[in-house]
Amino acid sequence: MKPFTRAVLVPLLAAGLVGCSWQTCFLERKDFDRSDFDRVEPGMGRSAVVKILGKPTDLSKNAMHWERSRYCDVWVFFSAGGRRVTGKYWQDKESLRLDDVLPVRD
């Protein structure tokens, strides 16, 4: 390998590994349980929710969704500005109704 190629390739690989490690530690956590979910409180910011529950399966301006298993989904709803938690919902095989969710308000 040429010295120039090595000088460019090694820092790129190192940066990639650090980036992957950071994502694995802080964003890829998918194992959470009901007690973690219960720690999410109204008024929390999006980054605080991600630190507790990990990277969501799907997200939008007003909601984040985690698919825990075939019969378990979790939603966290945000204000109209998308910044603060206004509500949350845990759906599992014993509770499959969505009519318990209140509309998201500022």
Phi and psi restraints in degrees (value plus and minus 20) as a CYANA .aco file:
   2 LYS   PHI     -91.1   -51.1
   2 LYS   PSI     129.6   169.6
   3 PRO   PHI     -78.4   -38.4
   3 PRO   PSI     -58.4   -18.4
   4 PHE   PHI     -85.7   -45.7
   4 PHE   PSI     -63.3   -23.3
   5 THR   PHI     -82.7   -42.7
   5 THR   PSI     -63.7   -23.7
   6 ARG   PHI     -82.5   -42.5
   6 ARG   PSI     -61.4   -21.4
   7 ALA   PHI     -84.9   -44.9
   7 ALA   PSI     -49.2    -9.2
   8 VAL   PHI    -108.3   -68.3
   8 VAL   PSI     -61.5   -21.5
   9 LEU   PHI     -90.5   -50.5
   9 LEU   PSI     -62.1   -22.1
  10 VAL   PHI     -82.3   -42.3
  10 VAL   PSI     -68.4   -28.4
  11 PRO   PHI     -83.5   -43.5
  11 PRO   PSI     -55.0   -15.0
  12 LEU   PHI     -84.4   -44.4
  12 LEU   PSI     -64.0   -24.0
  13 LEU   PHI     -84.0   -44.0
  13 LEU   PSI     -61.9   -21.9
  14 ALA   PHI     -83.2   -43.2
  14 ALA   PSI     -63.8   -23.8
  15 ALA   PHI     -83.4   -43.4
  15 ALA   PSI     -58.9   -18.9
  16 GLY   PHI     -84.7   -44.7
  16 GLY   PSI     -61.2   -21.2
  17 LEU   PHI     -86.6   -46.6
  17 LEU   PSI     -61.3   -21.3
  18 VAL   PHI     -84.5   -44.5
  18 VAL   PSI     -62.2   -22.2
  19 GLY   PHI     -82.2   -42.2
  19 GLY   PSI     -63.9   -23.9
  20 CYS   PHI     -84.9   -44.9
  20 CYS   PSI     -61.1   -21.1
  21 SER   PHI     -83.8   -43.8
  21 SER   PSI     -62.4   -22.4
  22 TRP   PHI     -83.0   -43.0
  22 TRP   PSI     -64.1   -24.1
  23 GLN   PHI     -85.3   -45.3
  23 GLN   PSI     -60.4   -20.4
  24 THR   PHI     -83.2   -43.2
  24 THR   PSI     -61.9   -21.9
  25 CYS   PHI     -92.9   -52.9
  25 CYS   PSI     -58.1   -18.1
  26 PHE   PHI    -131.1   -91.1
  26 PHE   PSI     -43.3    -3.3
  27 LEU   PHI    -137.0   -97.0
  27 LEU   PSI     -46.4    -6.4
  28 GLU   PHI    -110.3   -70.3
  28 GLU   PSI     -17.0    23.0
  29 ARG   PHI     -84.7   -44.7
  29 ARG   PSI      98.8   138.8
  30 LYS   PHI    -135.6   -95.6
  30 LYS   PSI     -31.8     8.2
  31 ASP   PHI    -109.9   -69.9
  31 ASP   PSI      79.3   119.3
  32 PHE   PHI    -156.9  -116.9
  32 PHE   PSI     137.1   177.1
  33 ASP   PHI    -142.3  -102.3
  33 ASP   PSI    -193.5  -153.5
  34 ARG   PHI     -81.6   -41.6
  34 ARG   PSI     -53.4   -13.4
  35 SER   PHI     -87.2   -47.2
  35 SER   PSI     -55.9   -15.9
  36 ASP   PHI     -84.6   -44.6
  36 ASP   PSI     -65.0   -25.0
  37 PHE   PHI     -80.3   -40.3
  37 PHE   PSI     -58.2   -18.2
  38 ASP   PHI     -86.6   -46.6
  38 ASP   PSI     -39.8     0.2
  39 ARG   PHI     -94.9   -54.9
  39 ARG   PSI     -37.0     3.0
  40 VAL   PHI     -95.1   -55.1
  40 VAL   PSI     103.3   143.3
  41 GLU   PHI    -142.6  -102.6
  41 GLU   PSI     133.6   173.6
  42 PRO   PHI     -75.3   -35.3
  42 PRO   PSI     119.3   159.3
  43 GLY   PHI      74.3   114.3
  43 GLY   PSI     -33.6     6.4
  44 MET   PHI     -86.0   -46.0
  44 MET   PSI     130.8   170.8
  45 GLY   PHI    -104.2   -64.2
  45 GLY   PSI     147.6   187.6
  46 ARG   PHI     -81.7   -41.7
  46 ARG   PSI     -62.1   -22.1
  47 SER   PHI     -86.1   -46.1
  47 SER   PSI     -54.8   -14.8
  48 ALA   PHI     -85.5   -45.5
  48 ALA   PSI     -58.2   -18.2
  49 VAL   PHI     -86.0   -46.0
  49 VAL   PSI     -62.8   -22.8
  50 VAL   PHI     -84.9   -44.9
  50 VAL   PSI     -56.4   -16.4
  51 LYS   PHI     -83.5   -43.5
  51 LYS   PSI     -54.1   -14.1
  52 ILE   PHI    -101.0   -61.0
  52 ILE   PSI     -68.0   -28.0
  53 LEU   PHI    -121.3   -81.3
  53 LEU   PSI     -33.1     6.9
  54 GLY   PHI      67.9   107.9
  54 GLY   PSI    -195.8  -155.8
  55 LYS   PHI     -84.9   -44.9
  55 LYS   PSI     109.1   149.1
  56 PRO   PHI     -93.0   -53.0
  56 PRO   PSI     136.7   176.7
  57 THR   PHI     -89.7   -49.7
  57 THR   PSI     -56.9   -16.9
  58 ASP   PHI    -170.3  -130.3
  58 ASP   PSI     129.4   169.4
  59 LEU   PHI    -167.9  -127.9
  59 LEU   PSI     134.8   174.8
  60 SER   PHI    -162.0  -122.0
  60 SER   PSI    -196.1  -156.1
  61 LYS   PHI     -82.2   -42.2
  61 LYS   PSI     -57.7   -17.7
  62 ASN   PHI    -127.2   -87.2
  62 ASN   PSI     -19.7    20.3
  63 ALA   PHI    -176.7  -136.7
  63 ALA   PSI     131.8   171.8
  64 MET   PHI    -143.1  -103.1
  64 MET   PSI     126.0   166.0
  65 HIS   PHI    -151.8  -111.8
  65 HIS   PSI     117.3   157.3
  66 TRP   PHI    -143.3  -103.3
  66 TRP   PSI     108.2   148.2
  67 GLU   PHI    -117.5   -77.5
  67 GLU   PSI      87.6   127.6
  68 ARG   PHI    -103.0   -63.0
  68 ARG   PSI     -59.2   -19.2
  69 SER   PHI    -182.7  -142.7
  69 SER   PSI    -193.2  -153.2
  70 ARG   PHI     -79.6   -39.6
  70 ARG   PSI     -56.2   -16.2
  71 TYR   PHI    -135.2   -95.2
  71 TYR   PSI      -0.1    39.9
  72 CYS   PHI    -158.0  -118.0
  72 CYS   PSI      97.9   137.9
  73 ASP   PHI    -149.2  -109.2
  73 ASP   PSI     130.5   170.5
  74 VAL   PHI    -150.9  -110.9
  74 VAL   PSI     115.2   155.2
  75 TRP   PHI    -145.2  -105.2
  75 TRP   PSI     122.7   162.7
  76 VAL   PHI    -145.4  -105.4
  76 VAL   PSI     106.2   146.2
  77 PHE   PHI    -123.4   -83.4
  77 PHE   PSI     127.1   167.1
  78 PHE   PHI    -141.9  -101.9
  78 PHE   PSI     142.6   182.6
  79 SER   PHI     -81.1   -41.1
  79 SER   PSI     150.8   190.8
  80 ALA   PHI     -76.8   -36.8
  80 ALA   PSI     -53.0   -13.0
  81 GLY   PHI     -97.1   -57.1
  81 GLY   PSI     -30.5     9.5
  82 GLY   PHI      57.4    97.4
  82 GLY   PSI      -0.8    39.2
  83 ARG   PHI    -126.6   -86.6
  83 ARG   PSI     -54.7   -14.7
  84 ARG   PHI    -141.9  -101.9
  84 ARG   PSI     122.5   162.5
  85 VAL   PHI     -85.7   -45.7
  85 VAL   PSI     109.7   149.7
  86 THR   PHI    -134.5   -94.5
  86 THR   PSI     -37.0     3.0
  87 GLY   PHI    -192.8  -152.8
  87 GLY   PSI     147.9   187.9
  88 LYS   PHI    -171.6  -131.6
  88 LYS   PSI     137.9   177.9
  89 TYR   PHI    -169.2  -129.2
  89 TYR   PSI     113.4   153.4
  90 TRP   PHI    -131.8   -91.8
  90 TRP   PSI     102.2   142.2
  91 GLN   PHI    -137.8   -97.8
  91 GLN   PSI     105.6   145.6
  92 ASP   PHI    -156.3  -116.3
  92 ASP   PSI    -193.4  -153.4
  93 LYS   PHI     -84.0   -44.0
  93 LYS   PSI     -37.0     3.0
  94 GLU   PHI    -115.4   -75.4
  94 GLU   PSI     -31.4     8.6
  95 SER   PHI    -162.1  -122.1
  95 SER   PSI      67.8   107.8
  96 LEU   PHI    -126.1   -86.1
  96 LEU   PSI      -6.6    33.4
  97 ARG   PHI    -112.8   -72.8
  97 ARG   PSI     114.7   154.7
  98 LEU   PHI    -118.3   -78.3
  98 LEU   PSI     -23.8    16.2
  99 ASP   PHI     -92.1   -52.1
  99 ASP   PSI     -25.9    14.1
 100 ASP   PHI    -100.0   -60.0
 100 ASP   PSI     -31.3     8.7
 101 VAL   PHI     -99.5   -59.5
 101 VAL   PSI     109.5   149.5
 102 LEU   PHI    -104.1   -64.1
 102 LEU   PSI     131.8   171.8
 103 PRO   PHI     -80.9   -40.9
 103 PRO   PSI     126.7   166.7
 104 VAL   PHI     -98.4   -58.4
 104 VAL   PSI     107.8   147.8
 105 ARG   PHI    -149.7  -109.7
 105 ARG   PSI     140.7   180.7
